[in-house]
Amino acid sequence: MDFIFNPIPPRYRVGYGFVPSADWVSATSSFRISAGLASAVLLLWSVLRGLDNIQGELKKIGAVLISPFMGYFVGSTPVVIGVPMIVTAFAGHHVELTYHIEQADGGSRRGCSSPVDLQGLPFMFKSLCGVSNDLRKALKPGMKIIAEGRGSGLGLYASNFHRIDQ
């Protein structure tokens, strides 16, 4: 009955484990940067307009310094993963996407065990999590890896990984 009222499975809702395709990120980079910058300027402008309502000099300085970064993140993130996640939610299927390795020997991070970092993706979406240590040991920067899972050509929820022998 839950499927009728909420057709998107819980693991596909928030974006955890979702990796956009390198082609999508490359194709939308100028729009993503433009949306991020516009959002950063708008948020900074709104903070500056409401500066009189913020009490304390330290809070004012913090708000002015942090708002452009938050604005950029809020403006660029929907471009990077919003469209691919919507396509995946409604028309996703089993897909395999190829990525280039940036780093495979990094330690676990909060929320991401056994990460492999990918080239050409924004920092917040560039890690594949849960990659086996055997596979990680065989990977070197510049090598290719195939991630497979539910998704589309725009991105996927990666569940299995294997390297491409070159």
Helices and strands as residue ranges (DSSP letters): H 2-5, G 10-12, E 18-20, H 22-27, H 29-49, G 51-53, H 57-77, I 78-82, H 83-91, E 93-103, E 116-118, G 123-125, E 127-128, H 133-138, E 144-152, E 155-163
